[in-house]
């Protein structure tokens, strides 16, 4: 399954939309914290103005229940005797319901993912994650403060273990303060339902859009800076559009494992460069190349796998 942390705030828009959308409405496939908060979409750098959340997709104003389909593929090669190879395939669908209005949506995200782990001289195993995320975005102070509440329930394991270690129930709570149409402050925390020091993690930082072609997403636990580029007939304010970005993030995952009668828990740090192409047909494509380090895994091969490069491909419709 996808293992990145990311900026958790998709395009809410204001209760009364402002000239510049305060939450970068265009969707991508990134998520606040993949294993714990259930695969929720992250804002694309390619924002459109004056849209509220349930009508913010590039393919047009999707005002119905269906909102997005997301796919993610991550590949990490096995490199040397101390390496840990990973292949991850994720699929998620997002639905939105007014609760009680469109400006206060309830998001439902069913998800299925598979992760294949292998070592050069040791075990090989396939793990699966499937479940449902619920997320409620509730305006507290009109045009100023929004509450972000989420809970997920899912199975994460090898489909052989019958222990309680395969059940995951992460939650998160955060507040988003709209300082002005181009600046947002975020503060909160997530309970990740892990067994290590990352069991409770902070969420916080700044989202700043100094102008329409630059986005700073300075949010723990993922930082990203994106710059729009004028490639392939991309025009200001129009689709299609092209973006380059750099990111630094924390990756993590956890699965119940029959072989050890417990959990396999994995984490790392990642630095990457990415390209995103947003088309006028509602399809967004992203490609990242990066380097992961400070890797740790419990109950599976070498506890400190070697550093490695990785490639990640994302699509959103």
Order of alpha helices (4+ residues) and beta strands (2+ residues): beta-beta-beta-beta-beta-beta-beta-beta-beta-beta-beta-beta-beta-beta-beta
